[in-house]
Amino acid sequence: MWILYAFASSIFAGLTAILSKIGIKNTDSNLATAIRTTVVLAFSCLMVFIVGSQNQITDISTKTMSFLILSGLATGGSWLCYFKALQLGNVNKVTPIDKSSTVLTMILATIFLGEKLTAIKAICIALIGIGTYMMIEKKDIEENKNEKNSWLFYAILSAVFASLTSILGKVGIEGIESNLGTSIRTVVVLIMAWVIVFATKKQSQIHSIDTKSWIYLILSGFATGGSWLCYYKALQEGPASVVVPIDKLSILVTIGFSYIILKEKLNKKSAIGLILIVIGTLLLLV
């Protein structure tokens, strides 16, 4: 079942990127993140009450709570960087870099979680790494070195924080119902997001958000909530070094929708890179 949850997570995550890209087009990325996180929290809390795990909150150990909070902080950092990168850059370029967190996650899972690094996993890491590199064109790095190219910096930071999120989250949800764990992490992300909004004095812009942006931001929040609930359920039952790469197959959903909705196309080199990423990810299921 954890494999099914992981694949469901990837589908919802792929939808999240496209819905968010449209939603933040005319909205400050930090404010958009805060709004989306509010929706995610409402969604995750609803799931907690549906499964009846709210009474378990008093039984959470200090260690578990600490790792959940750290995971939430890492998630907040990843989200803020990812949606800033999406606002500045092309979806087909930002997404592969963000998904490259798979490689770092597998390495960290080996070091800190004791998950065995087999020969097949090493090959998968190489395929995913090479594929990601191929999807980032050299000209994307060299041109527009000032403001527009800052998407690359934010995308890399997003990947680093995302890998830390997976490792910390894996430890944090041991011995706790996954929906409750997701809600606690979301509270941390929500506080972090709104603190940044008020620190940058962007809260006044909430009145200028148009109806279309509101709709897509809310839909993005629901997609994110679905992705998180499935992801942490899979992470609780399966190995992080396999769950995370399956979740990152959301890149197929994202690029497919970016082609249909945003009219963003892949060149031949990027397409080959995408194929390598997919092959590397599917090999992990072996």
Backbone torsions as a table, in degrees:
resi	resn	phi	psi	omega
1	MET	NA	-31.8	-177.5
2	TRP	-64.3	-28.3	177.4
3	ILE	-68.0	-41.0	178.3
4	LEU	-64.3	-42.0	177.6
5	TYR	-61.9	-39.7	-179.6
6	ALA	-64.7	-41.4	178.9
7	PHE	-68.9	-38.5	177.1
8	ALA	-62.5	-39.6	177.5
9	SER	-60.1	-40.4	-178.3
10	SER	-66.3	-37.0	179.7
11	ILE	-66.4	-47.3	179.1
12	PHE	-63.7	-39.1	-179.7
13	ALA	-65.6	-37.2	177.8
14	GLY	-63.8	-40.7	177.4
15	LEU	-66.4	-35.5	-179.7
16	THR	-57.2	-46.3	-176.7
17	ALA	-60.3	-43.8	-178.1
18	ILE	-70.3	-47.8	179.5
19	LEU	-60.0	-38.7	-179.8
20	SER	-70.1	-39.5	179.6
21	LYS	-57.3	-43.1	179.3
22	ILE	-71.5	-40.4	-176.5
23	GLY	-67.5	-30.9	-176.9
24	ILE	-96.1	6.4	-178.0
25	LYS	-56.3	-42.4	-178.1
26	ASN	-118.2	23.7	-176.8
27	THR	-131.9	143.1	175.6
28	ASP	-57.6	132.5	-173.4
29	SER	-63.1	-36.5	179.1
30	ASN	-68.3	-40.7	177.9
31	LEU	-65.6	-40.6	178.4
32	ALA	-62.6	-40.1	178.5
33	THR	-63.1	-41.7	179.7
34	ALA	-63.8	-42.0	179.1
35	ILE	-65.0	-45.5	179.8
36	ARG	-61.7	-41.3	-177.8
37	THR	-65.5	-33.6	176.3
38	THR	-61.0	-42.4	178.2
39	VAL	-65.1	-43.7	-179.7
40	VAL	-60.7	-42.4	-179.7
41	LEU	-63.0	-44.4	179.2
42	ALA	-60.6	-41.9	-179.1
43	PHE	-65.6	-45.8	-177.4
44	SER	-69.3	-36.9	177.5
45	CYS	-65.1	-37.7	176.9
46	LEU	-60.1	-42.3	179.4
47	MET	-66.2	-34.6	178.2
48	VAL	-61.3	-44.4	-178.9
49	PHE	-73.2	-29.5	178.0
50	ILE	-66.3	-42.2	-179.8
51	VAL	-87.0	-8.6	175.6
52	GLY	72.3	34.9	-177.6
53	SER	-99.9	6.3	-175.8
54	GLN	-63.6	-27.4	-178.7
55	ASN	-73.6	-13.6	-178.2
56	GLN	-77.8	-9.5	-173.5
57	ILE	-62.3	-29.4	-180.0
58	THR	-77.2	-13.6	-178.8
59	ASP	-95.3	-0.6	-177.2
60	ILE	-71.4	129.7	179.9
61	SER	-74.0	162.1	179.1
62	THR	-61.2	-40.7	179.9
63	LYS	-61.7	-48.4	-179.5
64	THR	-61.1	-45.1	-179.8
65	MET	-63.3	-39.6	179.9
66	SER	-62.0	-45.1	-179.1
67	PHE	-70.5	-32.9	176.2
68	LEU	-65.1	-41.6	179.1
69	ILE	-65.9	-44.8	177.9
70	LEU	-62.3	-40.0	177.7
71	SER	-63.9	-39.2	177.7
72	GLY	-64.0	-41.1	178.1
73	LEU	-63.9	-41.4	178.3
74	ALA	-65.7	-39.4	177.6
75	THR	-62.9	-44.8	178.7
76	GLY	-59.3	-43.8	177.4
77	GLY	-61.7	-42.1	179.8
78	SER	-64.1	-45.7	-179.6
79	TRP	-62.3	-47.9	-177.7
80	LEU	-60.0	-41.5	179.2
81	CYS	-71.6	-41.1	-177.0
82	TYR	-63.8	-46.3	-176.8
83	PHE	-77.0	-23.0	171.0
84	LYS	-68.8	-41.8	178.2
85	ALA	-64.3	-40.7	178.7
86	LEU	-63.1	-36.1	-179.0
87	GLN	-68.4	-33.3	-176.1
88	LEU	-92.8	-29.4	-171.7
89	GLY	-120.7	179.8	179.7
90	ASN	-77.9	135.3	-179.3
91	VAL	-55.8	-41.5	-177.6
92	ASN	-67.6	-15.3	177.6
93	LYS	-99.5	-40.2	-177.5
94	VAL	-69.0	-45.7	-175.0
95	THR	-58.6	-46.7	179.5
96	PRO	-59.2	-38.2	-179.9
97	ILE	-67.3	-43.8	178.4
98	ASP	-60.6	-41.0	-178.8
99	LYS	-72.8	-14.0	178.6
100	SER	-68.1	-7.9	175.4
101	SER	-60.2	-18.7	176.7
102	THR	-53.9	-46.3	-177.3
103	VAL	-62.0	-48.7	-179.6
104	LEU	-64.4	-38.1	179.6
105	THR	-62.7	-43.5	179.9
106	MET	-64.1	-36.7	178.6
107	ILE	-68.6	-44.9	179.4
108	LEU	-66.2	-35.2	178.8
109	ALA	-64.3	-34.9	177.7
110	THR	-68.5	-41.8	-175.7
111	ILE	-75.3	-47.8	-171.1
112	PHE	-99.5	-27.2	-178.2
113	LEU	-102.8	-5.4	177.7
114	GLY	73.9	16.8	178.1
115	GLU	-75.8	130.5	-172.5
116	LYS	-66.9	132.7	176.2
117	LEU	-94.2	96.8	-179.4
118	THR	-82.4	172.0	178.8
119	ALA	-61.9	-40.1	-178.5
120	ILE	-66.5	-36.3	177.9
121	LYS	-67.6	-37.2	178.7
122	ALA	-64.0	-40.4	177.8
123	ILE	-64.2	-41.6	179.6
124	CYS	-62.6	-41.8	178.2
125	ILE	-59.1	-43.0	-179.9
126	ALA	-64.5	-44.6	-179.1
127	LEU	-63.4	-44.6	-179.5
128	ILE	-66.3	-40.7	179.0
129	GLY	-64.4	-45.9	179.1
130	ILE	-64.8	-42.6	-179.9
131	GLY	-61.2	-41.5	178.6
132	THR	-63.2	-44.1	179.9
133	TYR	-61.1	-39.9	-178.9
134	MET	-68.0	-26.8	-178.7
135	MET	-80.9	-8.4	176.1
136	ILE	-103.8	103.3	-178.4
137	GLU	-68.4	145.6	-179.6
138	LYS	-58.8	-38.4	-178.3
139	LYS	-66.9	-26.2	177.7
140	ASP	-66.2	-29.7	-178.8
141	ILE	-84.3	-35.0	-173.1
142	GLU	-83.3	-36.2	-176.3
143	GLU	-90.9	160.9	-179.2
144	ASN	52.5	53.5	-173.4
145	LYS	-70.5	-9.6	-178.0
146	ASN	-90.7	-119.3	-172.0
147	GLU	-65.1	-47.7	-174.3
148	LYS	-64.1	-31.9	-177.7
149	ASN	-82.4	-0.6	179.4
150	SER	-68.2	-12.1	176.3
151	TRP	-58.2	-33.8	-178.4
152	LEU	-64.9	-42.8	178.8
153	PHE	-61.8	-47.5	-179.4
154	TYR	-66.3	-37.0	179.5
155	ALA	-64.8	-41.2	178.6
156	ILE	-65.5	-43.9	177.5
157	LEU	-60.8	-39.2	178.7
158	SER	-59.7	-42.5	-179.6
159	ALA	-65.0	-41.6	-179.8
160	VAL	-63.5	-47.8	179.8
161	PHE	-64.5	-37.1	-179.2
162	ALA	-63.6	-39.3	179.7
163	SER	-67.2	-39.3	176.7
164	LEU	-65.4	-36.3	178.2
165	THR	-58.2	-45.1	-177.0
166	SER	-64.5	-43.7	-178.5
167	ILE	-68.6	-47.9	179.3
168	LEU	-64.4	-38.8	179.6
169	GLY	-66.2	-37.3	179.0
170	LYS	-60.7	-44.3	179.2
171	VAL	-70.4	-39.6	-174.9
172	GLY	-68.0	-27.9	-175.9
173	ILE	-96.6	7.6	174.9
174	GLU	-73.6	123.7	178.2
175	GLY	81.9	16.5	178.9
176	ILE	-141.3	144.5	178.6
177	GLU	-61.2	131.4	-170.3
178	SER	-61.2	-37.2	179.3
179	ASN	-65.3	-39.0	178.2
180	LEU	-66.5	-41.6	177.2
181	GLY	-60.8	-40.8	178.5
182	THR	-62.9	-41.5	-179.7
183	SER	-63.7	-42.8	179.9
184	ILE	-62.9	-44.0	178.2
185	ARG	-62.3	-39.8	-178.1
186	THR	-65.2	-36.1	176.7
187	VAL	-59.2	-42.8	179.3
188	VAL	-63.0	-45.6	179.7
189	VAL	-62.3	-42.0	-178.8
190	LEU	-61.4	-47.4	178.9
191	ILE	-60.5	-46.0	-179.1
192	MET	-60.5	-43.9	-177.9
193	ALA	-64.9	-45.3	-178.3
194	TRP	-71.7	-31.1	175.4
195	VAL	-61.3	-42.4	179.1
196	ILE	-67.6	-38.3	178.0
197	VAL	-59.8	-48.2	-179.0
198	PHE	-71.2	-32.4	178.7
199	ALA	-66.6	-34.0	179.4
200	THR	-93.3	1.1	177.5
201	LYS	57.8	44.1	179.5
202	LYS	-100.5	-3.0	-174.9
203	GLN	-61.5	-28.8	-179.0
204	SER	-67.6	-19.8	-178.3
205	GLN	-74.4	-9.2	-177.3
206	ILE	-62.1	-29.2	-179.6
207	HIS	-74.4	-18.7	-177.1
208	SER	-97.2	3.6	178.8
209	ILE	-73.7	126.5	-177.6
210	ASP	-77.2	165.9	-175.6
211	THR	-59.7	-41.6	-179.3
212	LYS	-60.8	-44.2	179.8
213	SER	-64.3	-40.7	177.8
214	TRP	-58.6	-46.1	-178.1
215	ILE	-60.4	-47.2	-177.0
216	TYR	-70.8	-34.2	177.5
217	LEU	-66.5	-41.1	178.8
218	ILE	-67.2	-44.1	177.4
219	LEU	-61.9	-38.1	177.5
220	SER	-63.4	-39.0	178.0
221	GLY	-62.9	-42.2	178.0
222	PHE	-65.5	-40.5	178.5
223	ALA	-63.7	-41.1	178.3
224	THR	-64.5	-42.7	178.4
225	GLY	-59.4	-44.7	177.9
226	GLY	-62.4	-41.2	179.9
227	SER	-64.1	-46.3	-178.7
228	TRP	-62.5	-46.6	-176.9
229	LEU	-61.6	-41.3	178.2
230	CYS	-71.1	-40.4	-176.2
231	TYR	-63.8	-47.9	-176.9
232	TYR	-76.7	-21.9	171.2
233	LYS	-68.5	-43.9	178.0
234	ALA	-65.6	-40.4	-178.0
235	LEU	-67.1	-30.9	-179.7
236	GLN	-70.5	-32.7	-174.6
237	GLU	-101.5	-23.3	-175.8
238	GLY	-118.8	170.5	179.6
239	PRO	-71.2	135.3	-177.6
240	ALA	-59.5	-35.0	-176.4
241	SER	-69.3	-12.2	176.6
242	VAL	-110.0	-40.0	-179.7
243	VAL	-60.6	-45.8	-176.5
244	VAL	-61.1	-48.2	178.5
245	PRO	-61.0	-38.2	178.0
246	ILE	-63.0	-43.3	178.1
247	ASP	-59.1	-36.0	-177.4
248	LYS	-74.1	-5.9	173.2
249	LEU	-66.1	-5.9	174.9
250	SER	-57.1	-17.0	178.5
251	ILE	-59.5	-33.0	178.2
252	LEU	-66.4	-43.1	178.9
253	VAL	-65.3	-44.7	-178.6
254	THR	-61.4	-49.6	-177.8
255	ILE	-68.1	-35.0	177.0
256	GLY	-62.7	-46.8	179.5
257	PHE	-71.4	-31.7	178.8
258	SER	-67.0	-30.5	176.8
259	TYR	-72.5	-43.3	-177.3
260	ILE	-73.9	-45.4	-172.3
261	ILE	-93.5	-45.7	-175.3
262	LEU	-95.8	-5.2	178.7
263	LYS	61.4	29.6	176.6
264	GLU	-90.9	128.6	-174.3
265	LYS	-113.5	153.3	175.4
266	LEU	-96.0	140.5	171.7
267	ASN	-85.1	178.7	-175.2
268	LYS	-61.1	-43.7	-178.4
269	LYS	-64.0	-43.5	179.8
270	SER	-66.1	-36.6	179.0
271	ALA	-64.0	-40.9	177.5
272	ILE	-64.2	-41.1	177.4
273	GLY	-60.4	-41.9	178.8
274	LEU	-62.2	-42.2	179.1
275	ILE	-61.3	-41.4	179.0
276	LEU	-63.9	-40.2	178.8
277	ILE	-62.3	-44.5	-179.1
278	VAL	-65.5	-44.7	179.0
279	ILE	-60.8	-45.6	178.9
280	GLY	-60.5	-38.9	-179.7
281	THR	-70.6	-45.4	-179.5
282	LEU	-65.8	-32.0	177.8
283	LEU	-62.3	-27.6	178.9
284	LEU	-63.8	-25.2	179.7
285	LEU	-70.1	-17.2	176.8
286	VAL	-65.1	NA	NA
